[in-house]
Amino acid sequence: MDEVVISPLHINNRLQNTPASIGILSKKDLLQNNATDISTVINTIPGVFMQSSNFTTTRISIRGIGARTPYGTNKIRAFYGSIPLTSGNSETVIDDIDLENIGQIEVIKGPLSSIYGAGLGGAILISPQLLKTNGENANVSSIFGSFGLLKNSLNYSLNEKSSSLNINYHNLKTDGWRENSSYNREGITLAGELFKKKNSKLTYFSNYTYLKAYIPSSISKEVFDSNPKLGAPTWVASKGYKEYKSTLGGLAYDFKINNHLNNSTSVFINYKDSNEPRPFDILRQYTFGTGGRTQFSGNFKTGKTENQFIAGIEYFTDNYNGNTFENLYKNNNGQGSLQGNQLTETDQKRHFYNIFSQIRTLLSDQFEIQAGLNYNETHFELTNFLPNKTSTEKYSYDGIFSPQLSFLFKPNQERTLYFSASRGFSLPATEETLTSTGNINPDIKPESGYNFEAGGKFYFFNKNLYTEFALYRMEIKDLLVAKRIGDDQYEGINAGKTFHEGIEILTKHNWPINRFLTLNSFIAASIGKYEFKDFVDNGNDYSGNKLTGVAANKVNAGIILNTNLGIYLSADFQFTDKIPLNDANSAYSDSYTIINLKTGYRFEILHNLNTNFAFGINNLTDEKYASMILPNAVAVGNSTPRYYYPGLPVNYYGSISLNYLF
């Protein structure tokens, strides 16, 4: 197996020398399934659980952190290159970026990286796809499948001595298998390098996405069991959907100051214009974020001891405007949503800065120590225009120090053991900062916690077998709870503590059977214990209950059989344990097992012109399962809570791609 190289923004670029649990998804991993749904591949990382409903609504939790978020992902920071994908509202969306335009994904589990903001859940680093060899490359691909699935992609790459270019266009459509679930996304990505010299280069990134996705919403247990194709009646009647235009852009300049000091400086913009007609109102949102980051890295000696370091500052500002309007769909003759009078208008300005540093000291050939520190200050301003008179409030959190200390023992170049202790924090989302009247609650505090972790990474059998394990224990205090008090109205409180502990194991094996056949396999398992340690909500004591919204145990496994004729076969398996649906633990989703199969044929048509045909079956056994759940769903009237987002039944896909090297 090749040595795993990680992002150059880390203090070193070898996974083996990193005293942290980092999940790596290579280009090959990302395209292993049908190259349309990122949740399938993200879930192969132990300790990471991504729930997805029809591409539209997703939630990522890492080691149970972020599991209780009602919709979407927070408590985890994500970056595309050096551009933050996490908004000032603490929301993270990574599924807009086409899988075929990603070079590698790294998932840092837990608050182990001072450099990326010390988020409680961790950080997700997405590397844009760039051509690594000199020359030109063009690729076209199509994927088609069940329920009207169709994805077309075009890609052109150029890499020269002084510059590089990668441009990608994709369009993904599906009719959906449930009521009101059609989906359409198209995007164009431009990335590359300019002014490449021996000691410097300018990197540019940009991504534009247009999306319109209809929302079937969640359903009750009774409907899930009898007819999961149905959508929630009010969402079907209003033809509710989400539509937005999103633009990312950034520049990063890297230069070598001298043999011992380097600098990387980046600036970025992030804009999103969103329209979401819902049964209870129509939500229009505009977000414009800007920021910059600069970091110095280098090395020095203290006596004979070698040291490496990173230090820098990150600044982010985010301007948000949200408006709600009446939805008059009931008076629109069955034509769906119709905008009525304006109900509310809210502006929020949020800005923060992180000052970070990390040092690696090589005490000997076998021992090293790493230490880091992150300092965060966050300020925001909230203005309410409607329905009453205009009011503006300003607020800021106390500065947060997040230290990290790690020890690494390396008996040889192929084996390492480590121990790490770190502190992290999670900022409240907008709805978690408000009272029932829509004003800022000055008593709200960020969540914070300490993480303790021990692990190891080992190569065996001439690097044909790689295995790693991690044991962790984390306690979160000032747990944020956003209590629903209206259709789209929440009130946040700090309600208690949660406890997270577990073990994660990953094994990868490369077996050259003979000169014709090679077998690759992997097993990834996570066994966790996530529970409320001290949690009283609205007079109910949930202390000792299992944490809502996450499976404590998950196992993934897969095999790939490659032949020197270009024919390949693969199979992967995922077991997900039952999930508590509410804080009282009075309802659980069922555990489930998913099996996927794929076969394909790669061959050269002409000199430098290659093609790849593939066919796959997902959910081979037609398992009925919830691909996402809505934690703590509230029953309306005499109805039962709508906890369930049904997962796809058995479905098929085929793909064809052409690649030409100039």
C-alpha positions in Angstrom: 0.0 0.0 0.0 1.1 3.5 -0.7 2.0 5.8 2.2 -1.0 8.0 2.9 -0.3 11.7 2.4 -2.5 14.3 4.1 -3.2 18.0 3.6 -0.1 20.2 3.6 -1.9 22.5 6.1 -1.2 19.9 8.8 2.1 20.2 10.7 3.4 17.2 8.8 2.1 15.4 5.7 2.3 11.8 6.8 -0.8 10.2 8.3 1.5 7.8 10.1 3.1 10.6 12.1 -0.1 12.3 13.1 -1.2 11.7 16.7 -4.9 11.8 15.8 -7.6 9.7 14.3 -8.1 11.0 10.7 -10.4 9.2 8.2 -9.1 9.3 4.6 -11.1 8.9 1.5 -9.0 8.8 -1.7 -10.2 9.5 -5.2 -10.7 5.8 -5.8 -12.8 5.5 -2.6 -15.0 8.4 -3.5 -15.9 6.8 -6.9 -16.4 3.3 -5.5 -20.2 3.4 -5.6 -22.2 5.4 -8.1 -20.4 8.8 -7.7 -23.7 10.6 -6.8 -24.2 10.1 -3.0 -21.4 11.1 -0.7 -23.1 9.6 2.4 -22.3 6.0 1.1 -18.5 6.6 1.2 -18.4 8.9 4.2 -20.0 6.1 6.2 -17.1 3.8 5.6 -15.1 5.9 8.1 -15.4 4.5 11.6 -17.0 6.9 14.1 -18.6 9.0 11.3 -22.3 8.7 10.6 -23.9 10.6 7.7 -27.7 10.4 7.4 -29.2 11.5 4.1 -32.7 12.0 2.7 -32.9 12.1 -1.1 -29.7 14.2 -1.4 -31.7 17.1 0.0 -31.4 16.9 3.7 -28.2 15.5 5.4 -26.7 15.3 8.8 -23.2 14.3 9.8 -22.2 13.3 13.3 -18.8 12.4 14.5 -18.6 10.2 17.6 -22.1 11.3 18.4 -21.4 15.0 18.2 -24.1 16.8 16.2 -26.6 13.9 16.3 -29.4 15.9 17.9 -29.4 18.7 15.3 -32.9 18.8 13.9 -32.0 19.5 10.3 -28.5 19.7 8.7 -25.0 19.5 10.2 -23.4 21.7 12.8 -20.7 21.3 15.4 -18.3 20.3 12.6 -16.2 22.6 10.5 -15.5 21.9 6.9 -13.2 23.4 4.3 -12.9 23.2 0.5 -9.3 23.9 0.0 -8.7 26.8 2.3 -12.4 28.1 1.9 -14.7 27.4 4.9 -17.9 25.6 4.0 -19.3 26.2 7.4 -21.5 29.4 7.6 -21.6 31.9 10.4 -24.8 30.2 11.5 -22.6 27.1 12.2 -24.3 25.1 9.4 -22.1 22.9 7.2 -23.1 21.6 3.7 -20.6 19.4 1.8 -22.8 17.5 -0.6 -23.0 20.4 -3.2 -19.5 19.5 -4.4 -19.4 16.9 -7.1 -17.6 13.7 -6.0 -15.8 13.5 -9.3 -14.2 16.9 -8.6 -12.7 16.0 -5.3 -9.1 14.8 -4.9 -9.3 13.6 -1.3 -11.4 14.0 1.8 -9.9 14.0 5.3 -12.1 13.7 8.4 -10.4 14.8 11.7 -12.4 13.2 14.5 -12.8 15.2 17.7 -11.3 18.5 18.7 -7.7 17.4 17.9 -6.7 20.1 15.5 -6.0 23.6 16.8 -5.4 24.7 13.3 -9.0 24.1 12.1 -10.9 25.8 14.9 -11.0 23.1 17.6 -14.6 22.1 16.8 -16.1 19.6 19.1 -17.0 17.1 16.4 -13.9 17.7 14.3 -13.2 19.0 10.8 -13.7 17.8 7.2 -11.1 18.9 4.7 -11.9 18.6 1.0 -9.1 18.8 -1.5 -10.1 20.0 -5.0 -9.1 17.7 -7.9 -6.0 18.8 -9.7 -4.0 17.1 -12.4 -0.7 15.8 -10.8 1.2 14.9 -14.0 2.2 17.3 -16.7 0.0 17.5 -19.8 -3.7 17.7 -20.6 -6.6 15.5 -19.7 -10.3 15.4 -20.7 -13.0 13.3 -19.2 -16.7 12.8 -19.9 -19.0 10.5 -17.9 -22.6 9.6 -17.6 -24.4 7.7 -14.8 -28.0 6.5 -15.1 -30.2 4.5 -12.8 -33.4 3.7 -11.0 -36.0 6.4 -10.3 -34.9 8.6 -13.2 -31.3 9.0 -11.9 -29.1 10.8 -14.5 -25.8 12.5 -14.0 -23.5 13.9 -16.7 -20.0 15.3 -16.0 -17.4 17.1 -18.1 -13.9 17.7 -17.0 -10.8 19.3 -18.5 -7.4 19.5 -16.7 -4.1 21.1 -17.7 -0.9 21.1 -15.8 2.2 23.1 -17.0 5.4 24.2 -15.5 4.0 27.6 -14.4 0.3 27.0 -14.1 -2.5 24.5 -13.9 -6.2 24.4 -14.6 -9.1 22.1 -13.7 -12.6 22.9 -14.8 -15.6 20.6 -14.1 -19.3 20.8 -15.0 -21.9 18.4 -13.7 -25.7 18.0 -13.7 -27.4 15.5 -11.4 -31.1 14.7 -11.7 -33.5 12.2 -10.2 -37.3 11.9 -10.2 -37.1 10.5 -6.6 -38.9 7.4 -5.4 -41.2 9.2 -2.9 -43.9 11.7 -3.5 -42.6 15.3 -4.0 -38.9 14.2 -4.2 -37.5 15.2 -7.6 -34.0 16.7 -7.5 -31.9 18.8 -9.8 -28.4 20.1 -9.2 -25.9 21.5 -11.5 -22.5 23.0 -10.8 -19.3 24.2 -12.2 -16.0 24.2 -10.5 -12.8 26.0 -11.5 -9.5 25.4 -9.6 -5.8 25.6 -10.4 -2.5 27.3 -9.8 -0.8 30.3 -11.3 2.7 31.8 -11.2 4.2 28.5 -10.0 7.8 29.0 -9.2 10.3 27.1 -7.1 9.4 29.0 -3.9 5.8 30.3 -4.5 2.5 29.7 -6.2 -1.0 31.2 -6.3 -3.9 28.8 -6.0 -7.4 29.7 -7.0 -10.7 27.9 -6.2 -14.3 28.6 -7.2 -17.5 26.7 -7.2 -21.0 27.6 -8.4 -24.0 25.4 -7.6 -27.7 25.7 -8.5 -30.1 23.3 -6.8 -33.8 22.8 -6.8 -35.0 19.8 -4.6 -38.5 19.0 -3.7 -39.0 17.9 -0.1 -41.1 14.9 0.9 -40.2 15.4 4.6 -40.4 12.8 7.3 -43.3 10.4 8.0 -44.7 8.5 10.9 -43.9 4.9 11.9 -47.3 3.8 10.6 -46.8 5.3 7.1 -43.1 4.1 7.1 -44.3 0.5 7.6 -47.3 0.6 5.2 -46.3 2.9 2.3 -42.9 4.7 2.7 -43.2 6.2 -0.8 -45.7 8.7 0.6 -44.5 12.2 1.6 -45.8 14.3 4.5 -49.3 15.4 3.4 -48.8 19.1 4.0 -45.4 19.1 2.1 -47.0 17.2 -0.8 -50.0 19.6 -0.9 -47.8 22.7 -0.8 -45.2 21.1 -3.2 -42.6 22.3 -0.8 -39.0 22.5 -2.1 -35.6 24.0 -1.5 -34.0 26.2 -4.2 -30.7 28.0 -4.0 -27.7 29.5 -5.8 -24.4 29.2 -4.1 -21.0 30.6 -5.0 -17.6 30.0 -3.4 -14.4 31.7 -4.4 -11.0 32.0 -3.0 -7.3 32.7 -3.6 -4.4 31.3 -1.7 -0.7 32.4 -2.0 2.0 30.1 -0.7 5.6 31.2 -0.6 8.8 30.1 1.0 10.5 32.9 2.9 13.7 31.0 3.6 14.8 27.5 4.3 13.1 27.5 7.7 10.0 29.6 7.2 6.9 29.4 4.9 3.7 31.4 4.6 0.3 30.6 3.3 -2.3 33.3 3.0 -5.8 33.0 1.6 -8.9 35.1 1.1 -12.4 33.9 0.2 -16.1 34.7 -0.4 -19.1 32.6 0.2 -22.6 33.6 -1.1 -25.9 31.8 -1.0 -29.4 32.9 -2.1 -32.0 30.5 -0.9 -35.8 30.1 -1.4 -37.7 27.5 0.6 -41.5 27.3 0.4 -42.7 25.2 3.3 -46.3 24.4 4.4 -46.2 26.8 7.3 -44.4 29.7 5.6 -42.0 30.6 2.8 -38.4 31.3 3.8 -36.1 33.5 1.8 -32.5 33.7 3.0 -29.4 35.5 1.8 -25.9 34.9 3.2 -22.7 36.6 2.3 -19.5 35.6 4.0 -16.0 36.8 3.6 -12.7 36.2 5.4 -9.1 35.5 5.3 -6.5 33.2 6.8 -2.7 33.4 7.1 -0.4 30.9 8.7 3.4 30.6 9.1 5.0 27.3 9.2 8.6 26.2 9.5 11.2 24.5 11.6 14.0 25.3 14.0 16.4 23.6 16.4 16.8 23.9 20.1 20.2 22.3 20.6 20.0 19.1 18.7 16.2 18.8 19.0 14.3 19.4 15.8 11.0 21.4 16.0 8.2 22.1 13.4 5.5 24.7 13.9 2.4 26.3 12.5 1.0 29.6 13.8 -1.6 31.9 12.3 -4.9 33.7 12.4 -8.3 33.2 10.7 -11.0 35.8 10.4 -14.5 35.2 9.2 -17.5 37.5 8.9 -21.0 36.5 7.8 -24.0 38.6 6.9 -27.4 36.9 7.0 -30.8 38.1 6.0 -33.9 36.0 6.5 -37.5 36.7 5.5 -40.6 34.7 6.0 -43.9 35.1 4.1 -47.3 33.5 4.3 -47.8 30.4 2.2 -51.2 30.5 0.7 -51.0 27.0 -1.0 -54.4 26.1 0.4 -55.9 28.9 -1.7 -53.9 28.1 -4.9 -56.2 25.5 -6.6 -53.7 22.7 -6.0 -50.9 24.5 -7.7 -48.6 24.4 -4.7 -47.0 27.2 -2.7 -48.1 30.8 -3.2 -46.3 33.7 -1.5 -48.5 36.0 0.7 -47.8 38.8 3.2 -44.4 39.1 4.9 -44.3 37.8 8.4 -40.8 38.5 9.7 -37.5 39.9 8.6 -34.2 39.3 10.5 -30.6 40.4 9.9 -27.7 38.8 11.7 -24.1 39.8 11.4 -21.6 37.3 12.9 -17.9 37.5 12.9 -15.2 35.6 14.7 -11.5 35.1 14.6 -9.3 32.1 15.6 -5.7 32.5 16.6 -4.0 29.2 16.4 -0.6 27.5 16.9 0.8 24.1 16.9 4.3 22.7 17.5 5.9 19.3 16.9 9.1 18.5 18.8 11.1 15.4 17.7 12.6 14.3 21.0 14.3 11.3 19.4 13.9 8.9 16.5 11.2 7.2 18.5 9.4 9.9 20.6 7.8 13.1 19.7 5.4 15.6 21.3 2.8 17.9 19.7 1.1 20.8 21.4 -1.4 23.3 20.1 -3.6 26.2 21.2 -6.6 27.8 19.6 -8.2 31.1 20.8 -11.6 32.1 19.5 -13.7 35.2 19.9 -17.2 35.5 18.4 -19.4 38.6 18.2 -22.8 39.0 16.6 -25.5 41.5 16.0 -29.2 40.7 15.6 -31.8 43.0 14.0 -35.5 42.2 14.0 -37.6 44.4 11.6 -41.0 42.7 11.6 -43.7 42.2 12.9 -43.0 44.8 15.5 -40.8 47.8 15.6 -37.1 47.5 14.6 -34.8 46.3 17.3 -31.1 45.7 17.3 -29.1 43.7 19.8 -25.4 43.0 20.1 -23.7 40.1 21.9 -20.4 38.3 22.2 -19.2 35.2 23.9 -16.2 35.2 26.2 -13.0 34.2 24.6 -12.4 30.5 24.4 -9.0 28.8 24.8 -8.7 25.3 23.4 -5.4 23.6 24.2 -4.2 20.2 22.8 -1.3 18.0 23.8 -0.2 14.7 22.1 2.5 12.1 22.5 3.7 9.8 19.7 5.8 6.7 20.1 7.3 5.3 16.9 9.2 2.0 17.4 9.9 1.9 13.7 8.8 3.5 10.4 5.8 1.3 10.0 4.2 1.4 13.5 3.1 4.3 15.7 1.3 4.7 19.0 -0.2 7.9 20.3 -2.0 9.6 23.2 -3.8 12.9 22.9 -5.8 15.3 25.2 -7.7 18.3 23.8 -10.4 20.7 24.4 -13.0 21.8 21.9 -16.1 24.0 21.6 -19.2 24.4 19.5 -20.9 27.8 18.8 -24.7 27.9 19.0 -26.7 28.1 15.7 -28.9 31.2 15.3 -32.1 29.5 16.6 -30.3 28.3 19.6 -29.3 31.8 20.6 -32.9 33.2 20.7 -35.7 33.3 23.2 -39.4 32.6 22.4 -39.8 36.3 21.5 -37.0 36.1 18.9 -34.5 38.1 21.0 -31.0 37.1 21.9 -30.7 35.0 25.1 -27.7 36.4 27.0 -27.5 33.2 29.1 -26.7 30.9 26.1 -23.1 29.6 26.2 -21.2 27.6 23.6 -20.9 23.8 24.3 -17.4 22.7 25.3 -15.7 19.5 26.3 -12.5 17.6 26.8 -11.4 14.7 24.6 -8.9 12.0 25.6 -7.7 9.5 23.0 -5.2 6.7 22.5 -4.5 4.9 19.3 -2.1 3.2 17.0 -1.3 2.8 13.3 0.5 -0.2 11.9 1.7 -1.6 8.6 2.4 -5.4 8.3 3.5 -7.9 5.7 5.6 -5.5 3.6 2.9 -2.9 3.9 0.2 -5.1 2.4 -1.8 -4.9 5.6 -2.7 -1.6 7.3 -4.6 -1.4 10.6 -5.4 1.4 13.0 -7.4 1.7 16.2 -8.5 4.6 18.5 -10.0 4.6 22.0 -11.6 7.9 23.0 -13.5 9.4 25.9 -15.2 12.8 25.7 -17.5 14.7 28.0 -19.6 17.7 26.7 -21.0 20.3 29.1 -23.4 23.1 28.5 -25.3 20.9 26.1 -27.3 23.1 23.7 -31.0 22.2 23.3 -33.2 24.0 20.7 -36.7 23.3 21.9 -39.3 23.6 19.2 -42.1 26.1 20.1 -43.5 26.6 16.7 -43.4 25.4 13.1 -40.1 27.1 12.6 -39.4 28.6 16.0 -37.1 27.3 18.6 -35.8 28.4 22.0 -32.3 27.4 23.1 -31.1 26.5 26.5 -27.9 24.9 28.0 -29.5 21.8 29.5 -26.8 19.5 30.7 -24.0 17.1 29.8 -23.4 14.2 27.4 -20.8 11.5 27.6 -19.1 9.9 24.6 -16.7 7.0 24.6 -15.9 4.2 22.2 -13.4 2.3 20.1 -12.8 2.5 16.3 -11.0 -0.1 14.2 -9.9 0.0 10.6 -8.2 -2.7 8.6 -7.2 -2.6 4.9 -5.6 -5.5 3.1 -3.9 -5.7 -0.3 -3.5 -9.3 -1.5 -1.8 -10.0 -4.9 -3.3 -13.4 -5.4 -1.3 -14.1 -8.6 -0.1 -12.1 -11.6 -3.7 -11.8 -12.9 -5.7 -11.1 -9.7 -5.5 -8.7 -6.8 -7.9 -8.6 -3.9 -8.4 -5.5 -1.8 -10.5 -5.5 1.3 -11.4 -3.4 4.3 -13.3 -3.6 7.6 -14.2 -0.5 9.6 -16.0 -0.8 12.9 -17.0 1.6 15.6 -18.5 0.6 19.0 -19.7 3.6 21.1 -21.4 4.5 24.2 -23.2 7.9 23.9 -25.4 9.0 26.7 -26.8 11.9 28.7 -24.8 12.3 31.8 -26.7 15.1 33.5 -29.7 16.2 31.5 -33.0 17.7 32.8 -35.3 19.2 30.1 -38.7 20.8 30.9 -38.8 18.9 34.2 -37.9 15.5 32.7 -34.8 13.9 33.9 -33.1 12.1 31.0 -29.8 11.4 32.8 -28.4 8.0 31.8 -30.4 7.7 28.6 -28.8 7.0 25.3 -28.0 10.0 23.1 -30.7 10.7 20.6 -30.2 10.5 16.8 -27.1 8.3 16.4 -26.3 4.7 16.1 -23.8 3.7 18.8 -22.5 0.7 16.7 -21.7 0.6 13.0 -19.7 -1.8 10.8 -18.6 -1.4 7.2 -16.8 -3.9 5.1 -15.9 -4.3 1.5 -13.9 -6.2 -1.1 -12.6 -5.3 -4.6 -11.3 -7.9 -7.0 -9.2 -6.5 -9.8 -7.9 -8.4 -12.9 -5.1 -7.4 -15.2 -7.8 -7.6 -18.0 -9.5 -4.5 -16.6 -12.5 -6.4 -15.2 -13.3 -5.7 -11.6 -15.9 -6.7 -9.0 -16.7 -5.1 -5.7 -19.1 -5.6 -2.8 -19.6 -3.6 0.3 -21.7 -4.0 3.4 -23.0 -1.7 6.1 -24.6 -2.6 9.4 -26.1 0.2 11.4 -27.5 -0.4 14.9 -30.8 0.9 16.2 -31.1 4.7 16.9 -32.9 6.4 19.8 -35.5 8.6 18.3 -36.2 10.9 21.3 -34.5 11.9 24.5 -36.8 9.8 26.6 -35.6 6.7 24.7 -39.3 5.6 24.3 -38.9 4.9 20.6 -36.1 3.5 18.4 -35.5 2.9 14.7 -34.7 -0.6 13.7 -31.1 -1.7 13.0 -30.4 -2.4 9.3 -27.9 -4.0 6.9 -27.2 -2.7 3.4 -25.3 -4.7 0.7 -24.1 -3.0 -2.5 -22.5 -4.7 -5.6 -20.7 -3.3 -8.6 -18.8 -4.7 -11.6 -17.0 -2.9 -14.4 -14.6 -3.1 -17.2 -11.7 -0.7 -17.9 -9.9 -0.8 -21.2 -8.0 1.3 -23.8 -9.9 2.0 -27.0 -7.1 3.8 -28.7 -3.7 5.1 -27.7 -4.3 7.5 -24.7 -8.1 7.0 -25.0 -9.6 4.9 -22.1 -13.1 3.9 -21.2 -14.8 2.5 -18.1 -18.2 0.7 -18.1 -19.8 -0.2 -14.8 -23.0 -1.6 -13.4 -24.2 -1.7 -9.8 -27.0 -2.7 -7.5 -27.5 -0.8 -4.2 -29.5 -2.3 -1.3 -29.4 -5.7 -2.9 -31.7 -7.3 -0.3 -34.3 -4.5 -0.6 -33.9 -3.7 3.1 -36.5 -1.3 4.6 -34.7 1.2 6.7 -34.6 4.9 7.8 -31.7 6.6 6.0 -32.3 9.6 8.2 -34.4 10.3 11.3 -35.8 13.5 12.8 -34.7 13.5 16.5 -37.4 14.5 19.0 -40.1 14.9 16.4 -43.2 16.5 17.9 -46.7 15.1 17.3 -49.3 17.6 15.9 -52.8 17.1 17.0 -53.9 13.5 17.1 -51.1 12.4 14.8 -48.0 10.4 15.8 -44.5 12.0 15.6 -42.9 11.9 12.1 -39.5 10.5 12.9 -38.7 8.6 9.6 -37.0 9.5 6.3 -37.2 6.2 4.4 -34.0 5.0 2.6 -34.0 3.9 -1.1 -35.2 0.4 -1.8 -33.2 -1.8 -4.2 -31.9 0.3 -7.1 -29.7 -0.1 -10.1 -27.3 2.1 -12.0 -24.9 2.0 -14.9 -22.1 4.3 -15.9 -19.8 5.0 -18.8 -16.8 7.3 -18.9 -14.2 8.3 -21.5 -10.8 9.7 -20.6 -8.3 11.2 -23.1 -4.7 12.1 -22.3 -3.3 14.6 -24.7 
